[in-house]
């Protein structure tokens, strides 16, 4: 599940990095492969932001060039905006180097700073990162495109601890029927492709986004609703939570980094405080192996002769 690349490895063979990512593996860099903000800036984020939160994360939205989740004066807000904007540019430059055209034209969701300890947060299950899940539709309609996240542990002394129960194929094979995505024969029982009504909604949202770029988050699609159903099942169902098949914990030390298609790999953040997280929506059509995308994996299970219901 973990594909490790030290500096010499990713520099010598960037194609292997892309291949591991498309194979739905967690691509791990023991030393962060891109420039980070100076230590004094990281110390500022760690020291000042936890007490100034309005939301669980502080997030930079490039389409609006603004941050959300922060309650602070104009000077602090401007400094945080610049830090996250600059980090986003470093992540984009690194991804161009190691993934080539895979991330060309990718839409940025957010670049965020996560200042709160993950362990023991008093959150509703659907908002909790401590429960194993796959990501779904937090940035509007993906229409089956991939959710790529790049993480950096910027805690100076503590590991960030993750867990997984396997990739999307394993999850859907074991739990697809109980989650309501498959029938008892293992065939897709939901429609995941857009039709007229869905396209009309997306067109209306696109019009709103010309006035307010953040309006894109209200868009949806049958595929995204199906993935949200799976996400919620994984966090709600006692049987899934108790199922330890494929369970694996991983520790990411200070100043290490990792990236993963979080729609294609189940994951939970069990412990850790202070991380930089960049989220991008990568076009499914840019993949060398598009059959490994959850959208195509689900579509392959659709039987032409069986009825498929709306998600």
C-alpha positions in Angstrom: 0.0 0.0 0.0 2.9 2.3 0.8 5.3 3.2 -2.0 8.4 5.0 -0.6 10.6 7.4 -2.6 13.7 9.0 -1.2 15.1 12.0 -3.1 17.4 9.9 -5.2 14.5 7.6 -6.2 12.0 10.2 -7.3 14.6 12.3 -9.1 15.9 9.2 -11.0 12.5 7.8 -11.9 9.6 10.2 -11.7 7.6 7.8 -13.9 7.6 5.3 -11.0 6.0 7.9 -8.7 3.2 8.5 -11.2 2.7 4.8 -11.7 2.4 4.2 -7.9 -0.1 7.0 -7.6 -2.3 5.7 -10.4 -2.1 2.2 -8.8 -3.9 3.6 -5.8 -0.9 3.5 -3.5 0.1 6.0 -0.9 3.3 7.7 -2.3 5.5 8.5 0.7 8.5 10.8 0.8 10.6 10.4 4.0 11.9 13.9 3.4 9.5 16.5 2.0 10.5 16.8 -1.7 9.7 20.5 -2.1 10.6 23.8 -0.3 8.6 24.5 2.8 7.9 27.8 4.5 10.8 29.0 6.8 10.7 27.5 10.3 9.7 30.9 11.8 6.7 31.0 9.5 5.7 27.4 10.4 6.1 28.4 14.1 3.8 31.3 13.5 1.2 29.0 12.0 1.5 26.5 14.8 1.4 29.1 17.5 -1.2 31.6 16.3 -3.8 29.8 14.2 -5.3 27.2 16.7 -6.8 30.0 18.8 -8.1 31.9 15.7 -10.1 29.2 14.0 -13.7 29.6 12.8 -13.7 26.2 11.1 -11.7 23.0 11.6 -9.1 24.0 9.0 -7.7 27.2 7.6 -8.1 26.9 3.8 -6.8 28.9 0.8 -9.2 29.1 -2.1 -7.2 30.0 -5.3 -10.2 30.7 -7.4 -11.2 33.5 -5.0 -7.6 34.2 -3.7 -8.9 34.2 -0.1 -8.7 32.1 3.0 -11.6 30.7 5.0 -11.8 29.3 8.5 -9.7 32.1 10.1 -10.9 34.8 12.5 -8.0 37.3 12.5 -6.9 40.9 11.7 -6.1 41.9 8.2 -2.3 41.6 8.7 -2.5 38.0 10.0 -5.0 37.1 7.3 -2.8 38.5 4.5 0.3 36.6 5.9 -1.6 33.3 6.1 -3.0 33.8 2.6 0.5 34.4 1.2 2.0 31.3 3.0 -0.7 29.0 1.7 -0.7 30.5 -1.8 3.1 30.0 -2.0 2.9 26.5 -0.7 0.3 25.6 -3.3 2.6 26.9 -6.0 5.4 24.7 -4.7 3.2 21.6 -4.7 2.0 22.3 -8.2 5.6 22.7 -9.4 6.6 19.4 -7.8 3.6 17.6 -9.3 4.4 18.8 -12.7 7.9 17.4 -12.3 6.9 13.9 -11.2 3.5 13.3 -12.7 3.8 15.1 -16.0 0.5 15.5 -17.9 -1.5 13.6 -15.2 -2.0 16.8 -13.2 -1.9 19.2 -16.1 -5.1 21.2 -16.0 -6.1 19.8 -12.6 -8.5 22.0 -10.6 -7.3 23.0 -7.2 -9.7 22.5 -4.4 -7.9 24.1 -1.5 -4.5 24.4 0.2 -5.1 24.2 3.9 -3.4 24.2 7.3 -4.7 21.7 9.8 -3.9 23.0 13.3 -6.0 20.8 15.5 -5.0 17.5 17.0 -6.8 14.7 15.1 -7.1 12.3 18.0 -10.2 12.7 20.2 -11.8 15.6 18.3 -15.5 16.0 19.3 -16.9 15.8 15.8 -19.9 14.2 14.2 -19.0 10.8 12.5 -19.4 12.2 9.0 -16.9 15.0 9.8 -14.4 12.8 11.7 -11.0 12.0 10.1 -10.4 9.3 12.7 -12.9 6.9 11.0 -11.7 5.0 7.9 -13.3 6.4 4.7 -12.8 7.3 1.1 -13.2 11.0 0.2 -16.2 12.2 -1.7 -17.5 15.4 -3.2 -16.2 18.0 -0.8 -15.3 20.4 -3.6 -18.5 20.2 -5.7 -19.1 17.7 -8.5 -16.1 15.7 -9.6 -18.1 13.7 -12.2 -15.7 10.8 -11.6 -12.5 12.8 -11.8 -9.9 12.0 -9.1 -9.3 13.6 -5.6 -5.6 13.9 -5.2 -4.2 15.1 -1.8 -0.6 16.1 -1.0 0.2 16.1 2.8 3.1 17.5 4.7 3.6 16.8 8.4 4.9 20.2 9.8 4.8 19.1 13.4 8.3 19.6 14.7 8.3 16.6 17.0 5.4 14.2 16.5 4.4 11.7 13.8 1.1 11.8 12.0 -0.6 8.4 12.2 -2.8 7.1 9.5 -4.7 3.9 9.0 -6.2 2.1 5.9 -8.3 -0.9 5.2 -7.4 -1.2 1.5 -8.1 0.4 -1.8 -11.4 1.2 -3.4 -11.7 -2.1 -5.2 -11.3 -4.0 -1.9 -13.8 -1.7 -0.2 -16.5 -2.1 -2.9 -15.9 -5.9 -3.2 -16.4 -6.4 0.5 -19.0 -3.7 1.3 -20.5 -2.5 -1.9 -23.8 -4.3 -1.4 -24.2 -3.3 2.3 -23.4 0.3 1.3 -26.2 0.2 -1.3 -24.0 0.6 -4.3 -24.1 -3.0 -5.6 -26.9 -5.6 -5.8 -26.4 -9.0 -4.2 -24.8 -10.3 -7.5 -22.1 -7.6 -7.3 -23.5 -5.4 -10.0 -23.9 -1.6 -9.9 -27.4 -0.7 -8.8 -27.1 3.1 -9.1 -26.8 5.4 -12.1 -23.5 7.3 -11.8 -23.5 9.1 -15.2 -25.0 12.6 -15.6 -28.2 13.1 -17.5 -30.3 16.1 -18.5 -31.4 17.3 -15.0 -27.9 16.9 -13.6 -26.4 18.8 -16.5 -28.9 21.7 -16.0 -28.0 22.0 -12.3 -24.3 22.0 -13.2 -24.9 24.7 -15.8 -26.8 26.9 -13.3 -24.0 26.4 -10.7 -21.4 27.4 -13.3 -23.4 30.6 -13.9 -23.4 31.4 -10.2 -19.7 30.7 -10.0 -19.0 33.6 -12.4 -20.4 35.8 -9.6 -19.0 33.9 -6.7 -16.2 31.3 -7.5 -16.9 29.4 -4.3 -20.4 28.5 -5.6 -18.9 25.4 -7.3 -19.0 23.5 -4.0 -22.8 23.2 -4.3 -22.6 21.3 -7.6 -23.1 17.5 -7.5 -23.5 14.5 -9.7 -24.9 10.9 -9.5 -21.4 9.6 -9.1 -20.5 12.0 -6.3 -23.7 11.1 -4.5 -22.9 7.4 -4.8 -19.4 8.1 -3.4 -20.9 10.1 -0.5 -23.2 7.2 0.3 -20.1 4.9 0.5 -18.3 7.5 2.6 -21.2 7.8 5.0 -21.6 4.0 5.2 -17.9 3.6 6.2 -18.3 6.1 9.0 -21.7 4.9 10.2 -21.9 1.2 9.9 -20.8 -0.8 13.0 -20.0 -3.8 10.9 -17.6 -1.9 8.7 -16.0 -0.1 11.6 -15.4 -3.4 13.4 -14.1 -5.1 10.3 -10.3 -5.2 10.6 -9.6 -7.0 7.3 -6.8 -5.2 5.5 -6.2 -2.9 8.4 -2.8 -1.2 8.4 -1.4 1.7 10.4 1.3 4.0 9.1 3.4 6.7 10.8 4.6 9.8 9.0 7.5 11.6 10.8 8.0 15.3 11.1 8.7 17.0 7.7 7.8 14.0 5.7 5.2 14.1 2.9 2.9 11.8 1.1 0.3 12.0 -1.6 -2.6 9.7 -2.6 -5.8 9.6 -4.5 -8.1 9.7 -1.4 -11.1 8.6 -3.4 -9.2 5.4 -4.3 -7.6 4.5 -1.0 -9.4 4.2 2.3 -7.8 6.2 5.1 -8.1 7.7 8.5 -6.0 10.2 10.4 -5.7 8.8 13.9 -3.2 11.1 15.5 -1.3 14.2 14.6 -1.4 18.0 14.7 -0.2 20.6 12.2 -0.2 19.6 8.6 -0.3 21.3 5.2 -2.8 19.6 2.8 -3.3 20.5 -0.8 -6.3 19.0 -2.7 -6.6 18.8 -6.4 -9.2 17.4 -8.8 -7.3 15.4 -11.4 -9.0 14.6 -14.7 -9.8 11.0 -15.1 -9.0 11.3 -18.8 -5.4 12.2 -18.0 -4.7 8.8 -16.4 -2.7 6.1 -18.1 -4.8 3.5 -16.3 -8.3 5.1 -16.2 -9.8 1.7 -15.3 -8.4 2.2 -11.8 -10.5 5.3 -11.2 -13.5 4.5 -8.9 -15.9 5.8 -11.5 -14.7 3.3 -14.1 -14.4 0.5 -11.6 -18.1 1.1 -10.7 -19.1 1.4 -14.3 -17.5 -1.9 -15.1 -19.8 -3.5 -12.6 -22.9 -2.2 -14.4 -24.8 -5.0 -16.2 -26.3 -3.7 -19.4 -29.4 -5.9 -18.9 -30.1 -4.8 -15.3 -32.0 -1.7 -14.2 -29.8 1.1 -12.7 -31.5 3.5 -10.3 -30.6 7.2 -9.7 -28.1 7.8 -6.9 
